[in-house]
Amino acid sequence: MLVRSAHPREVLDDLHVPRTDVVIERPLGDGVFASERGPFSLYERRVEPLDDGLVLETTRFRLAIPFWWFLFVGPYRAALRRPPSRRATRPWWAPPDPWDARAATVLGLLCLLALVAGYVGTLLTQTVTYVAKDFGASRGDQGTVLATVRGGALVALAAGMLADRLGRRRPIIVCAAGACVFASFGAVAPNLAVLTATQLAAVGAAGALGVLIAIVSAEEVPRGSRAYAFSLITMVGALGAGMCVWVLPLADTGDRGWRSIYALALLGLALVAVVGRRLPESRRFQQQHTEPGLATHRRRLWLLASAGFLIAVFAAPAFQFQNDFLRQDRGFSAARITAFTLLTTTPAGIGIVAGGRLADVRGRRLVGAIGLAGGTIATVLMFGVAGWPMWAWSLIGGIVGGLTVPALGVYRPELFPTGLRGKAAGVLQLITVCGSAAGLIFVGRLADRWDNFAGPIAIVSIASLFVAVLVLVAFPETAHRSLEELNPEDAISAGTSASP
């Protein structure tokens, strides 16, 4: 990519200032600058005075972001067209800390896998109401199925333990492929029991994949951009979930139309093959590190486990029963459910991206607490009203609640050392899905008895609001601190000081 700009001779001195906005430059002499740190596989900027009193600035660059480069090339071209400044500030859309080429490449590959995790992870949620209709299951049965597949969290624990011993790369690829294959088995399931078994394995593999993606992301990006990177991964995961929503109208093509939605999961194998050829091993795992026991970090473990359990008690039923609520309580068709989901949850990306940047710049605790409290209250109101207020509260809940995702999600890989990061994440995933199962069973059974979702959802919201307070008073602040600073045993074992 080539960017040329002509400037008046008066700004020549400013043009010779190395950039510190979207790229950290190093001067090579004679008005030539290279990238010291930035998401580029190729970068060169030249400043050449012309005979007509102008100065020509020429920048050649190639982004190191695979597959997603088209989303960023426009903003980077616009930023590089502006002359450098001694008081340069980073654009709002850029990571708070500039990435190097490796971090950009790895994150782009992880985002491809996040598509797979997002689609498979939401597949049963989006189709369960149609599955139940085909198999003659009740709302309580739906809750039991959704709770049962949470047992796949044992896969996340096993994958995390393997990732601490063997490395991150191989478990990631195996989990991604397994998620696609097991999800597709749902297309030929003869009954609800078999469908539940196949999706238990698929959801477990997708959950493990999400855990490992978050770990590698935290280990690869700079200290000041971990929440930002997590927000991008979450956005792409949401896109994968959205793809499942896009094809949801297939469920209306017949009593068994939902089966084709499961078969489409096999397309994800193509993405897994591409990533498998290019994804490197985590550089922090390759460094010398110890393998401490969980007991050495029990306080952090219990703090995050309690929060994860209580949030899931509310979030799982609020999300997973939404389609059934819309179909039965509000009389929505599959196409209308799709429209509602896309129109009210797509803008949640605003909150996720803003939350990632704010969590890196302003800190995790305040952003997370505000997002959790605001999103919970708005969601409860959404289940309690009808008509346009229901759409409005869903929209508000998605945007405000989106702040929470990167602000609190990044704590899992941050608060544990390299040799324990996978195992701890797996344990936390297991405890979180226990909270999901408890919430799903409680809300499902109570909704059958009360014949509505508003009351049960309001009751479990108390757990989520309690966590908002817990975040403010008990969670540590991890923004702007390296993983080695947060986990000193890593720095000691590697014989280095805290790294970016």
C-alpha positions as CSV (number, residue, x, y, z in Angstrom):
1,M,0.0,0.0,0.0
2,L,1.3,3.4,-1.0
3,V,0.5,6.8,0.6
4,R,1.9,10.0,-0.9
5,S,1.4,13.5,0.6
6,A,2.8,16.9,-0.4
7,H,3.5,19.4,2.3
8,P,4.8,23.0,2.4
9,R,8.5,23.3,3.1
10,E,7.8,25.0,6.4
11,V,6.8,21.7,8.0
12,L,10.0,19.9,6.9
13,D,11.4,19.7,10.5
14,D,8.1,18.2,11.7
15,L,8.2,15.6,9.0
16,H,11.6,14.5,10.3
17,V,10.1,13.7,13.7
18,P,9.6,9.9,14.1
19,R,6.0,8.9,14.3
20,T,4.6,7.7,17.7
21,D,0.9,7.4,16.8
22,V,-0.1,4.3,14.8
23,V,3.5,3.2,14.5
24,I,6.7,3.7,16.5
25,E,9.3,4.7,14.0
26,R,13.1,4.6,14.0
27,P,15.1,6.9,11.8
28,L,17.5,5.3,9.2
29,G,19.0,8.6,8.0
30,D,18.5,10.8,5.0
31,G,14.8,11.3,5.7
32,V,14.0,7.6,5.8
33,F,12.1,5.9,8.6
34,A,11.3,2.2,9.4
35,S,9.0,0.6,11.9
36,E,10.3,0.0,15.3
37,R,7.0,-1.3,16.5
38,G,3.8,-1.5,14.6
39,P,1.4,-4.0,12.9
40,F,3.3,-4.1,9.6
41,S,5.1,-6.7,7.7
42,L,6.5,-3.9,5.5
43,Y,6.9,-0.3,6.4
44,E,9.0,2.6,5.1
45,R,8.5,6.4,5.2
46,R,10.6,8.7,3.0
47,V,10.7,12.5,3.3
48,E,12.1,14.2,0.1
49,P,12.3,18.0,-0.5
50,L,11.1,19.0,-4.0
51,D,12.3,21.9,-6.3
52,D,8.9,23.7,-6.2
53,G,9.1,24.4,-2.5
54,L,7.1,21.4,-1.4
55,V,8.1,18.3,0.5
56,L,7.0,14.9,-0.6
57,E,6.2,12.3,2.0
58,T,5.9,8.7,0.8
59,T,4.9,5.8,3.0
60,R,4.8,2.2,1.9
61,F,3.3,-0.3,4.2
62,R,1.7,-3.7,4.3
63,L,-0.4,-4.8,7.3
64,A,0.6,-8.0,9.1
65,I,-3.0,-8.7,9.9
66,P,-4.1,-11.8,8.0
67,F,-7.6,-12.0,6.5
68,W,-8.9,-9.0,8.4
69,W,-6.6,-6.4,6.9
70,F,-9.4,-4.9,4.8
71,L,-11.0,-3.6,7.9
72,F,-7.9,-1.7,9.0
73,V,-6.2,-0.6,5.9
74,G,-8.5,2.5,5.4
75,P,-8.0,3.9,8.9
76,Y,-4.2,3.3,8.7
77,R,-4.0,5.0,5.4
78,A,-5.9,8.0,6.7
79,A,-3.6,8.1,9.8
80,L,-0.4,7.8,7.8
81,R,-1.5,10.5,5.4
82,R,-1.4,13.0,8.2
83,P,2.0,14.4,9.0
84,P,3.7,13.3,12.3
85,S,3.4,15.4,15.3
86,R,5.5,16.0,18.4
87,R,2.3,15.7,20.5
88,A,0.9,12.7,18.6
89,T,-2.0,10.8,20.2
90,R,-3.2,7.4,19.1
91,P,-6.5,7.3,17.3
92,W,-9.5,6.0,19.1
93,W,-9.8,2.9,16.9
94,A,-6.1,1.9,17.4
95,P,-4.8,-0.3,20.2
96,P,-3.7,1.9,23.2
97,D,-0.2,0.3,22.8
98,P,1.1,-0.3,19.3
99,W,1.5,-4.0,18.4
100,D,4.3,-5.6,16.6
101,A,3.9,-7.6,13.4
102,R,3.8,-10.9,15.2
103,A,1.1,-9.8,17.6
104,A,-1.0,-8.5,14.7
105,T,-0.6,-11.8,12.8
106,V,-1.4,-14.0,15.8
107,L,-4.5,-11.9,16.7
108,G,-5.8,-12.1,13.1
109,L,-5.5,-15.9,13.2
110,L,-7.1,-16.2,16.6
111,C,-10.0,-14.1,15.4
112,L,-10.6,-16.7,12.6
113,L,-10.9,-19.4,15.3
114,A,-13.2,-17.1,17.3
115,L,-15.7,-17.3,14.4
116,V,-15.8,-21.1,14.8
117,A,-16.2,-20.8,18.6
118,G,-18.9,-18.2,18.3
119,Y,-21.0,-20.2,15.8
120,V,-20.7,-23.6,17.6
121,G,-21.1,-22.0,21.0
122,T,-24.4,-20.4,20.1
123,L,-25.8,-23.2,17.9
124,L,-27.9,-25.0,20.5
125,T,-29.0,-21.8,22.1
126,Q,-30.5,-20.4,18.8
127,T,-32.1,-23.7,17.8
128,V,-33.2,-25.3,21.0
129,T,-36.8,-24.0,20.8
130,Y,-37.1,-25.6,17.4
131,V,-35.4,-28.8,18.5
132,A,-37.8,-29.0,21.4
133,K,-40.8,-28.5,19.1
134,D,-39.6,-31.3,16.8
135,F,-38.9,-33.7,19.7
136,G,-41.9,-32.7,21.8
137,A,-39.9,-31.3,24.8
138,S,-41.0,-28.8,27.4
139,R,-39.4,-25.6,28.6
140,G,-38.1,-27.5,31.6
141,D,-36.6,-30.1,29.2
142,Q,-34.9,-27.3,27.3
143,G,-33.4,-26.0,30.5
144,T,-32.1,-29.4,31.3
145,V,-30.5,-29.9,27.9
146,L,-28.9,-26.5,28.0
147,A,-27.6,-27.2,31.5
148,T,-26.4,-30.7,30.6
149,V,-24.2,-29.5,27.7
150,R,-22.4,-27.3,30.1
151,G,-20.8,-30.5,31.3
152,G,-18.5,-30.0,28.3
153,A,-16.6,-27.6,30.5
154,L,-14.5,-30.6,31.5
155,V,-13.1,-30.5,28.0
156,A,-11.9,-26.9,28.7
157,L,-10.2,-28.1,31.9
158,A,-8.5,-31.0,30.1
159,A,-7.4,-28.7,27.3
160,G,-6.1,-26.1,29.7
161,M,-4.0,-28.6,31.5
162,L,-2.6,-30.0,28.3
163,A,-1.9,-26.4,27.1
164,D,0.2,-25.8,30.3
165,R,2.3,-28.9,29.5
166,L,2.4,-29.3,25.7
167,G,1.9,-25.7,24.6
168,R,-1.0,-23.7,23.3
169,R,-1.0,-24.4,19.6
170,R,-1.9,-28.1,19.4
171,P,-4.8,-28.0,21.8
172,I,-6.2,-25.0,20.1
173,I,-6.3,-26.7,16.7
174,V,-7.7,-30.0,18.0
175,C,-10.5,-28.1,19.9
176,A,-11.4,-26.0,16.9
177,A,-11.7,-29.1,14.6
178,G,-13.5,-31.1,17.2
179,A,-16.0,-28.3,17.8
180,C,-16.9,-28.3,14.0
181,V,-17.2,-32.1,13.7
182,F,-19.2,-32.7,16.9
183,A,-21.6,-29.8,16.2
184,S,-22.3,-31.2,12.7
185,F,-23.4,-34.5,14.3
186,G,-26.5,-32.7,15.5
187,A,-27.8,-32.7,12.0
188,V,-28.4,-36.5,12.1
189,A,-29.4,-36.9,15.8
190,P,-32.4,-39.2,16.0
191,N,-33.6,-37.9,19.4
192,L,-33.1,-35.3,22.1
193,A,-30.7,-37.5,24.1
194,V,-28.3,-38.1,21.2
195,L,-28.5,-34.4,20.2
196,T,-27.6,-33.5,23.8
197,A,-24.6,-35.8,23.8
198,T,-23.2,-34.5,20.5
199,Q,-23.6,-30.9,21.5
200,L,-22.1,-31.6,24.9
201,A,-18.9,-32.5,23.1
202,A,-19.2,-29.6,20.6
203,V,-19.9,-26.9,23.3
204,G,-17.1,-28.3,25.4
205,A,-14.6,-28.0,22.5
206,A,-15.9,-24.5,21.6
207,G,-15.6,-23.4,25.2
208,A,-12.1,-24.8,25.5
209,L,-11.2,-23.1,22.2
210,G,-12.4,-19.7,23.6
211,V,-10.4,-20.2,26.8
212,L,-7.2,-21.0,24.9
213,I,-7.7,-18.1,22.4
214,A,-7.9,-15.7,25.3
215,I,-4.7,-17.1,26.9
216,V,-2.7,-16.8,23.7
217,S,-4.0,-13.3,23.0
218,A,-3.0,-12.1,26.5
219,E,0.5,-13.7,26.1
220,E,1.1,-12.1,22.7
221,V,-0.1,-8.5,22.8
222,P,1.5,-5.6,24.8
223,R,0.5,-4.9,28.4
224,G,-1.6,-1.8,27.5
225,S,-3.7,-3.6,24.9
226,R,-4.9,-6.9,26.4
227,A,-8.5,-5.8,27.0
228,Y,-8.6,-4.1,23.5
229,A,-7.4,-7.4,21.9
230,F,-10.0,-9.3,24.0
231,S,-12.7,-7.0,22.7
232,L,-11.8,-7.6,19.1
233,I,-11.8,-11.4,19.6
234,T,-15.2,-11.1,21.3
235,M,-16.5,-9.0,18.4
236,V,-15.5,-11.7,15.9
237,G,-16.9,-14.4,18.2
238,A,-20.2,-12.4,18.2
239,L,-20.0,-12.3,14.4
240,G,-19.7,-16.1,14.4
241,A,-22.8,-16.3,16.7
242,G,-24.5,-13.8,14.4
243,M,-23.9,-16.1,11.4
244,C,-25.9,-18.7,13.3
245,V,-28.7,-16.1,13.6
246,W,-28.4,-15.3,9.9
247,V,-29.3,-18.8,8.9
248,L,-31.9,-19.3,11.6
249,P,-34.8,-18.8,9.1
250,L,-33.8,-22.2,7.8
251,A,-35.6,-23.6,10.8
252,D,-38.9,-22.4,9.4
253,T,-38.4,-24.4,6.2
254,G,-39.9,-27.5,7.8
255,D,-40.2,-29.3,11.1
256,R,-36.6,-30.5,10.6
257,G,-35.2,-27.4,9.0
258,W,-33.1,-26.8,12.0
259,R,-30.8,-29.7,11.1
260,S,-29.2,-27.9,8.2
261,I,-28.0,-25.2,10.6
262,Y,-25.9,-27.9,12.4
263,A,-24.5,-29.3,9.2
264,L,-23.1,-25.9,8.3
265,A,-20.7,-26.2,11.2
266,L,-18.5,-28.3,8.9
267,L,-17.5,-25.2,6.9
268,G,-15.5,-24.1,9.9
269,L,-12.9,-26.9,9.2
270,A,-11.6,-24.8,6.3
271,L,-10.7,-22.0,8.7
272,V,-9.1,-24.4,11.1
273,A,-6.9,-25.8,8.3
274,V,-5.7,-22.3,7.4
275,V,-4.9,-21.3,11.0
276,G,-3.2,-24.6,11.7
277,R,-0.6,-23.9,9.0
278,R,0.3,-20.4,10.3
279,L,-0.3,-20.1,14.0
280,P,3.0,-20.1,16.0
281,E,3.4,-21.4,19.6
282,S,2.9,-18.7,22.3
283,R,6.2,-16.9,22.9
284,R,5.6,-16.7,26.6
285,F,5.1,-20.5,26.8
286,Q,8.4,-21.0,25.0
287,Q,10.2,-19.0,27.7
288,Q,11.4,-20.8,30.8
289,H,8.6,-20.9,33.4
290,T,7.6,-22.8,36.5
291,E,4.5,-24.9,37.0
292,P,3.0,-23.9,40.3
293,G,0.0,-25.5,41.9
294,L,-3.4,-23.8,42.1
295,A,-3.1,-23.5,45.9
296,T,-0.5,-20.8,45.4
297,H,-3.1,-18.6,43.8
298,R,-6.2,-19.7,45.7
299,R,-7.4,-16.2,46.6
300,R,-7.4,-15.1,43.0
301,L,-9.0,-18.3,41.9
302,W,-11.9,-18.1,44.3
303,L,-12.5,-14.5,43.6
304,L,-12.8,-15.0,39.9
305,A,-14.7,-18.3,40.4
306,S,-17.3,-16.7,42.6
307,A,-17.8,-13.8,40.2
308,G,-18.0,-16.2,37.2
309,F,-20.5,-18.5,38.8
310,L,-22.8,-15.7,39.9
311,I,-22.7,-13.8,36.6
312,A,-23.5,-17.1,34.8
313,V,-26.5,-17.8,37.0
314,F,-28.1,-14.7,35.5
315,A,-26.5,-14.3,32.0
316,A,-27.0,-17.9,30.8
317,P,-30.8,-18.1,31.2
318,A,-31.2,-14.5,30.1
319,F,-29.4,-15.2,26.9
320,Q,-30.3,-18.8,26.2
321,F,-34.1,-18.5,26.9
322,Q,-34.4,-15.3,24.8
323,N,-35.5,-17.1,21.6
324,D,-38.1,-19.2,23.5
325,F,-39.3,-16.1,25.3
326,L,-39.7,-14.3,21.9
327,R,-41.3,-17.2,20.2
328,Q,-43.8,-18.3,22.9
329,D,-44.4,-15.2,25.0
330,R,-44.3,-12.6,22.2
331,G,-45.3,-14.8,19.3
332,F,-42.3,-14.1,17.1
333,S,-41.5,-16.1,14.0
334,A,-37.9,-17.3,13.2
335,A,-37.4,-14.4,10.8
336,R,-38.6,-11.9,13.4
337,I,-36.4,-13.4,16.1
338,T,-33.5,-13.0,13.7
339,A,-34.4,-9.3,13.1
340,F,-34.8,-8.7,16.8
341,T,-31.4,-10.3,17.6
342,L,-29.5,-8.6,14.9
343,L,-31.0,-5.1,15.4
344,T,-30.7,-5.1,19.2
345,T,-27.5,-7.0,19.8
346,T,-25.3,-5.9,16.9
347,P,-24.9,-2.4,18.4
348,A,-23.5,-4.2,21.5
349,G,-20.2,-4.1,19.6
350,I,-20.1,-0.4,20.4
351,G,-20.0,-1.3,24.1
352,I,-17.5,-4.2,23.6
353,V,-15.0,-2.0,21.6
354,A,-15.4,0.9,24.0
355,G,-15.1,-1.3,27.0
356,G,-11.9,-2.8,25.7
357,R,-10.3,0.6,25.2
358,L,-11.6,2.1,28.4
359,A,-10.5,-0.9,30.4
360,D,-7.0,-0.5,29.1
361,V,-6.9,3.3,29.5
362,R,-9.1,3.9,32.5
363,G,-8.9,0.6,34.4
364,R,-10.9,-2.7,34.6
365,R,-12.9,-2.3,37.8
366,L,-15.0,0.8,37.2
367,V,-15.7,-0.1,33.6
368,G,-16.6,-3.7,34.5
369,A,-18.9,-2.7,37.4
370,I,-20.8,-0.1,35.4
371,G,-21.3,-2.4,32.5
372,L,-22.4,-5.3,34.7
373,A,-25.0,-3.3,36.7
374,G,-26.3,-1.4,33.7
375,G,-26.6,-4.4,31.4
376,T,-28.3,-6.5,34.1
377,I,-31.0,-3.9,34.9
378,A,-31.7,-3.3,31.2
379,T,-32.0,-7.0,30.5
380,V,-34.5,-7.5,33.4
381,L,-36.6,-4.7,32.0
382,M,-36.5,-6.2,28.5
383,F,-38.1,-9.4,29.8
384,G,-40.8,-7.5,31.7
385,V,-42.2,-5.3,28.8
386,A,-43.5,-5.7,25.3
387,G,-43.6,-3.7,22.1
388,W,-41.0,-1.1,21.3
389,P,-39.8,-0.7,24.9
390,M,-38.7,-4.4,24.8
391,W,-36.6,-3.6,21.7
392,A,-35.2,-0.5,23.4
393,W,-34.2,-2.1,26.6
394,S,-32.5,-5.0,24.7
395,L,-30.5,-2.5,22.7
396,I,-29.5,-0.6,25.9
397,G,-28.6,-3.8,27.7
398,G,-26.4,-5.0,24.9
399,I,-24.4,-1.8,24.6
400,V,-24.0,-1.2,28.3
401,G,-23.4,-4.8,29.1
402,G,-20.8,-5.0,26.4
403,L,-18.5,-2.9,28.5
404,T,-18.2,-5.8,30.9
405,V,-17.0,-8.4,28.4
406,P,-13.4,-7.2,27.9
407,A,-13.1,-5.5,31.2
408,L,-13.7,-8.6,33.2
409,G,-13.0,-11.3,30.7
410,V,-9.3,-10.4,30.5
411,Y,-8.8,-11.1,34.2
412,R,-8.7,-14.9,33.6
413,P,-5.4,-15.0,31.7
414,E,-3.9,-12.0,33.6
415,L,-4.0,-13.2,37.2
416,F,-2.2,-16.5,36.8
417,P,1.4,-17.4,35.7
418,T,2.2,-19.1,32.4
419,G,2.6,-22.6,33.9
420,L,-0.8,-22.4,35.5
421,R,-2.8,-20.2,33.1
422,G,-4.5,-23.0,31.2
423,K,-5.4,-25.1,34.2
424,A,-6.8,-22.1,36.1
425,A,-8.8,-21.0,33.1
426,G,-10.2,-24.5,32.7
427,V,-11.2,-24.6,36.4
428,L,-12.8,-21.2,36.1
429,Q,-14.7,-22.3,33.0
430,L,-16.0,-25.4,34.8
431,I,-17.2,-23.3,37.7
432,T,-18.8,-20.8,35.4
433,V,-20.7,-23.4,33.5
434,C,-21.9,-24.8,36.8
435,G,-23.4,-21.4,37.4
436,S,-24.9,-21.5,33.9
437,A,-26.5,-24.9,34.6
438,A,-27.9,-23.8,38.0
439,G,-29.4,-20.7,36.4
440,L,-30.8,-22.5,33.4
441,I,-32.4,-25.2,35.5
442,F,-33.8,-22.8,38.1
443,V,-35.2,-20.4,35.5
444,G,-36.5,-23.1,33.2
445,R,-38.4,-24.9,36.0
446,L,-39.8,-21.7,37.5
447,A,-40.8,-20.4,34.0
448,D,-42.8,-23.6,33.5
449,R,-44.6,-23.1,36.9
450,W,-45.2,-19.3,36.5
451,D,-45.7,-19.5,32.7
452,N,-43.4,-16.5,32.1
453,F,-39.7,-15.6,32.2
454,A,-39.9,-12.1,33.7
455,G,-40.1,-13.2,37.3
456,P,-37.4,-15.8,37.3
457,I,-35.0,-13.6,35.4
458,A,-35.6,-10.8,37.9
459,I,-34.7,-13.2,40.8
460,V,-31.4,-14.4,39.3
461,S,-30.4,-10.8,38.5
462,I,-29.6,-10.3,42.2
463,A,-26.5,-12.5,41.7
464,S,-25.2,-10.4,38.8
465,L,-25.8,-7.1,40.7
466,F,-23.8,-8.5,43.7
467,V,-20.8,-9.2,41.5
468,A,-20.9,-5.5,40.3
469,V,-20.2,-4.5,43.9
470,L,-17.6,-7.3,44.3
471,V,-15.7,-6.0,41.3
472,L,-15.4,-2.5,42.8
473,V,-14.3,-3.6,46.3
474,A,-12.3,-6.8,45.8
475,F,-10.9,-7.1,42.3
476,P,-7.3,-6.0,41.7
477,E,-6.5,-3.4,39.0
478,T,-4.4,-5.0,36.2
479,A,-4.4,-2.3,33.5
480,H,-0.9,-1.1,32.4
481,R,0.8,-4.0,34.2
482,S,2.8,-6.7,32.4
483,L,1.9,-10.4,33.0
484,E,5.3,-10.8,34.7
485,E,4.6,-7.9,37.0
486,L,1.2,-9.5,37.9
487,N,2.8,-12.9,38.3
488,P,6.4,-12.3,39.5
489,E,7.3,-16.1,39.4
490,D,7.3,-15.9,35.6
491,A,9.9,-13.0,35.6
492,I,12.0,-14.8,38.2
493,S,12.0,-18.2,36.4
494,A,12.8,-16.6,33.0
495,G,15.6,-14.5,34.7
496,T,14.1,-11.3,33.2
497,S,12.3,-8.2,34.3
498,A,8.7,-7.6,33.5
499,S,8.2,-7.6,29.8
500,P,5.6,-5.8,27.6
